[in-house]
Amino acid sequence: MKPIRKRSSIYQDVDSTFTVMLLGDSCTGKTCLLVRYKDGAFLNNNFISTIGIDYRNKVIELDDKKINLQIWDTAGQERFRSVTASYYRDADALLLVYDIANRTSFENIRSWLAQIKEYGKDAVEVSLVANKCDLGSARKVKSEEGRHLAQAYGIPYIETSAKTGHNVSQAFTDIARRVMAHKLGEPYTGSAVVDLATSEPQWKCCSYY
């Protein structure tokens, strides 16, 4: 099953369709981020881990245009990596997710980035997403570490919580704006994705530990 570019009757009036993929280790909260963004709900533990590939559509408005985001949720288990990699070439944007309470998921980010470089489009937009920032004292990866890794690869960094909804919409909207700017051949300098750990210290979930 490959990303579906044809417009169904439901999406006839959209101006563009962008394919966004969620990547990262298993149990980093990719499915929860998708469901929070699409349905405004939190799955908690009431779901089965993604097997292979799944996707959902969400129509959003950016400026005066309607954009259909076809969001692909991928399995993070090693045995599904070859399946996931075959979809990279069709993705306009990638949200690379790790769990701030799982250091291994952060340490594996470089491996994911290497796969993106090998299989992804040259112009694919990538954001580094530090998920589960609501976990507080369980944090194993400092915000500073995530920010520095993102800077090293020249990609935006944002902290999110699928549980509370913190920054979830912002992460998807920003990457959609960057894809749109690229397709229009326009520079995009107004990225909303920032290190909220430093710019908004009143949000406890994104403070340093």
Phi and psi in degrees as a GROMACS rama.xvg file:
@    title "Ramachandran Plot"
@    xaxis  label "Phi"
@    yaxis  label "Psi"
@TYPE xy
-104.313  158.735  LYS-2
-51.8673  134.691  PRO-3
-96.5983  113.875  ILE-4
-92.7344  -19.9677  ARG-5
-68.5597  145.217  LYS-6
-82.0445  124.008  ARG-7
-83.1085  175.063  SER-8
-61.9572  -27.1749  SER-9
-69.5418  -31.3156  ILE-10
-114.23  26.8619  TYR-11
-63.544  -30.7619  GLN-12
-94.5919  10.0604  ASP-13
-81.3553  149.601  VAL-14
-83.1396  -33.4956  ASP-15
-151.909  156.679  SER-16
-121.583  125.632  THR-17
-113.609  138.885  PHE-18
-98.0799  121.032  THR-19
-117.489  131.679  VAL-20
-115.482  140.895  MET-21
-98.4444  121.893  LEU-22
-122.345  160.197  LEU-23
140.43  171.67  GLY-24
-60.0548  162.077  ASP-25
-63.512  145.744  SER-26
69.5153  22.6826  CYS-27
-90.1447  -6.00846  THR-28
99.8514  20.3721  GLY-29
-62.4837  -47.911  LYS-30
-63.6113  -39.257  THR-31
-64.9806  -36.8421  CYS-32
-63.8844  -43.5196  LEU-33
-62.7067  -47.2094  LEU-34
-67.024  -38.4246  VAL-35
-61.8281  -43.7067  ARG-36
-70.8391  -44.0311  TYR-37
-75.4371  -44.3624  LYS-38
-115.162  -6.22095  ASP-39
68.9273  26.0621  GLY-40
-124.216  161.681  ALA-41
-116.497  126.578  PHE-42
-75.283  -22.8826  LEU-43
54.8946  -127.359  ASN-44
-105.768  14.4085  ASN-45
-92.1304  53.3145  ASN-46
-156.413  163.498  PHE-47
-100.823  137.595  ILE-48
-54.7319  142.938  SER-49
-60.7584  134.457  THR-50
-112.308  110.269  ILE-51
78.8149  -108.614  GLY-52
-137.609  142.256  ILE-53
-144.34  158.678  ASP-54
-149.916  159.793  TYR-55
-141.384  156.009  ARG-56
-106.489  145.623  ASN-57
-144.915  125.213  LYS-58
-93.7827  126.979  VAL-59
-126.435  164.041  ILE-60
-110.205  126.16  GLU-61
-120.244  112.624  LEU-62
57.6557  -118.44  ASP-63
-106.958  19.4146  ASP-64
-118.767  146.629  LYS-65
-98.0799  125.361  LYS-66
-119.085  130.202  ILE-67
-94.6567  116.842  ASN-68
-92.8127  116.52  LEU-69
-96.0101  104.872  GLN-70
-102.789  120.509  ILE-71
-102.85  126.809  TRP-72
-101.416  126.922  ASP-73
-115.088  149.501  THR-74
-73.8109  139.773  ALA-75
-95.9959  -7.70436  GLY-76
-64.7201  146.461  GLN-77
-55.9414  -37.2125  GLU-78
-68.5984  -13.8812  ARG-79
-103.021  3.36858  PHE-80
-60.3667  -40.6343  ARG-81
-66.0864  -33.769  SER-82
-67.5093  -47.2295  VAL-83
-60.5627  -44.1565  THR-84
-60.2279  -30.8866  ALA-85
-68.2025  -14.517  SER-86
-95.6422  -11.2215  TYR-87
-57.5337  -39.5948  TYR-88
-65.2545  -18.7894  ARG-89
-94.1397  -6.17893  ASP-90
-86.9128  133.396  ALA-91
-84.2961  -27.6266  ASP-92
-149.19  148.33  ALA-93
-130.842  127.415  LEU-94
-102.176  109.429  LEU-95
-94.84  112.996  LEU-96
-109.094  135.224  VAL-97
-130.613  163.756  TYR-98
-99.8731  120.583  ASP-99
-64.9133  -14.0704  ILE-100
-100.406  5.15091  ALA-101
-129.079  98.5212  ASN-102
-63.8143  -34.398  ARG-103
-60.184  -39.2367  THR-104
-63.9944  -30.5202  SER-105
-75.5509  -42.1763  PHE-106
-64.4574  -24.6066  GLU-107
-84.2058  -4.12922  ASN-108
-60.0977  -40.5325  ILE-109
-61.1138  -36.2473  ARG-110
-65.4384  -41.6948  SER-111
-63.4927  -41.2431  TRP-112
-64.0994  -35.3892  LEU-113
-65.6221  -38.7784  ALA-114
-66.2637  -39.254  GLN-115
-61.2512  -42.7981  ILE-116
-63.5359  -37.0277  LYS-117
-75.5535  -40.5887  GLU-118
-110.083  -19.7134  TYR-119
-81.0108  167.889  GLY-120
-63.3092  151.481  LYS-121
-61.8051  -34.7985  ASP-122
-101.02  15.1677  ALA-123
-64.1055  139.158  VAL-124
-87.598  134.888  GLU-125
-129.685  136.993  VAL-126
-125.989  142.62  SER-127
-93.8418  122.144  LEU-128
-114.62  115.776  VAL-129
-93.0583  101.016  ALA-130
-93.5023  164.871  ASN-131
70.508  35.8528  LYS-132
-71.6591  1.29495  CYS-133
-82.4147  -6.72532  ASP-134
-76.9405  -9.02054  LEU-135
60.1323  -117.458  GLY-136
-68.211  -10.5461  SER-137
-79.6338  -4.30632  ALA-138
-57.8328  132.377  ARG-139
-115.571  -12.05  LYS-140
-123.705  117.62  VAL-141
-68.3741  150.027  LYS-142
-56.3337  -38.6303  SER-143
-59.9895  -38.1912  GLU-144
-65.7098  -43.7985  GLU-145
-64.0963  -42.6193  GLY-146
-63.5227  -43.2708  ARG-147
-66.0709  -37.3498  HIS-148
-65.5472  -43.0604  LEU-149
-62.1109  -41.4963  ALA-150
-62.8379  -37.6858  GLN-151
-62.9662  -30.2945  ALA-152
-102.107  1.3937  TYR-153
67.6611  36.1587  GLY-154
-124.22  155.493  ILE-155
-67.8934  157.518  PRO-156
-131.178  136.238  TYR-157
-147.494  146.562  ILE-158
-104.442  135.511  GLU-159
-132.384  165.636  THR-160
-139.894  111.84  SER-161
-66.7311  -26.994  ALA-162
-68.2171  -47.1522  LYS-163
-95.2694  -15.9987  THR-164
88.4153  2.20876  GLY-165
-58.8882  118.812  HIS-166
65.3565  5.89714  ASN-167
-65.5483  -51.7363  VAL-168
-61.3678  -38.8061  SER-169
-61.0678  -41.3755  GLN-170
-62.1913  -45.5219  ALA-171
-70.5492  -42.4044  PHE-172
-64.2145  -42.4529  THR-173
-62.3951  -45.3278  ASP-174
-69.3246  -31.3611  ILE-175
-65.7156  -39.775  ALA-176
-64.2026  -38.1865  ARG-177
-67.2812  -38.955  ARG-178
-64.5786  -43.7627  VAL-179
-61.1351  -45.1599  MET-180
-59.5375  -41.9069  ALA-181
-63.084  -44.7516  HIS-182
-65.8987  -29.5804  LYS-183
-85.8574  -4.83387  LEU-184
71.5102  28.4047  GLY-185
-111.821  146.089  GLU-186
-71.2364  144.696  PRO-187
-121.199  103.595  TYR-188
-109.65  -1.08263  THR-189
-102.073  37.5063  GLY-190
-55.8904  130.065  SER-191
-84.4444  -9.48907  ALA-192
-80.4586  115.24  VAL-193
-136.817  172.212  VAL-194
-83.6028  94.3419  ASP-195
-69.694  -11.22  LEU-196
-63.0266  -32.0428  ALA-197
-101.999  -34.2042  THR-198
-83.4456  -23.1797  SER-199
-132.681  69.8294  GLU-200
-66.7852  -13.2963  PRO-201
-71.473  -15.6386  GLN-202
-85.4496  104.863  TRP-203
-58.3515  -34.772  LYS-204
-66.9112  -15.8855  CYS-205
-113.581  25.0409  CYS-206
-89.6062  164.053  SER-207
-74.6626  151.309  TYR-208
